């Protein structure tokens, strides 16, 4: 039997377990239904506004420069971007980053419950011993489990990205569309790695925590704490750091300017590299801890 | 001579993470092919640790385990493919159906869906779970789940079956079904079964050899050897037996002669078919009026007690072999 068949069976098991387990189903609903509803509403609002505009100004086109920006369907989004202070050269990143960040955020509910169920849940459900008694090597077992959790989660994030991109097409300001070329392209093709790499962080982290944790509740608390650390770090820690150490702030601004000066694909490659490092480190930690003789003692 | 199914040499396990607790200490054991071997011991005696070491789930602190001649530490995956495991508190994926979980479990052993169906069919039929194949496991009773655990462990046709309390908490009818299955496996398919159990009747009914473990291996042998290994007898007489002690004690092959009111206790170390009649003749010729002769066989329960709780065993007439 090939590794792919083993993977297929494990993914099928994860999906069946999710669809039949109420708590995991809630995560799934949060990951799919909510973004689709939001996207649907935004899309509807965008189409409706376009029709209204066309009815009022039959000669105007979408690409009418500042007029479109101020009055079109994307006016609220454009206004929000200006308010946030997003420079025009970062508009491409808005097309990738917004769906990607929201995709990760909304699929994280499913991902967290799935990764804990896949590792600690096996301990709690007393199925781990049977699983470990199979003739599959530690490494293969670890990676197959990781992928079987990651695949549905990545699909969820992708569904969300599709919804968000669709909404962006309908509601985006003309300058965003012009600069990006295609929001769908940026959101769905370039956004995928940006969505998946942070998910790999959580899988690696969840696997590492699972080795020591005995219950899903305990592991969930630890994983939640890890989830909150970057959140508080970004909202409180970074501003404090920049305020306290002006030299660091100046250095970061220089770094930002240098990064913005790079061609877009180099920016993108560098961003992927930065996202990949924690993914590799955390998966590596999870893999090194995932050893049969540690799981049952 | 063929390699035994399981050979354990000087096995020890210390858990540093549990404050240096010694679970198993210097255990050596050999289990033959097609044998049903009973592993007895009180809670915390190290039975589960031994089973896990045999499966390669945990590494021993010292010693080596060979399964089918393969060292577990050197070829753990090859060893695991030969073993079927039913842990004491085994779980299952309650949201999957029986068929789905068998397919999932089969995939772990490289079996495709067709092979799983082919192999599980007769087992489901034998244990009466055929009509439950499409039902979710959370709807199963404890007995049905336990039978399912056995089927799951047998799916890849293991040569060695490790069972930890396979019938604990089951009703007598299911227990009989499980016992029948184990007998069939051992006698017809030459599967080696290691049975960890507190159910002594089960061990007496099924096992050809037993070992009692309490961190160290206290005793090991066939039930016949353990229960009557020293061939102890009691001769009931009318009147005092003390006068016969000297005469009986002189018979070759007779040891440990003791008189206790009207009872003469003795043990035979030689050929019992010659020595025992000689003792009776000696007693009769010495003036003793023989009322009866009884062989003091210890059943597994008293033997177990004598080892696990030596004081209680001594009070019950038990002794260390």
Interface residues (C-beta under 8 A of the other chain):
Chain A: X1 X5 X6 X9 X10 X12 X13 X16 X17 X20 X21 X125 X126 X127 X129 X130 X131 X132 X133 X134 X135 X136 X137 X292 X293 X296 X297
Chain B: X15 X17 X18 X52 X55 X56 X57 X58 X59 X76 X77 X78 X80 X81 X83 X85 X87 X89 X90 X91 X92 X93 X94 X95 X96 X100 X103 X104 X105 X107 X108 X109 X110 X111 X112 X136 X152
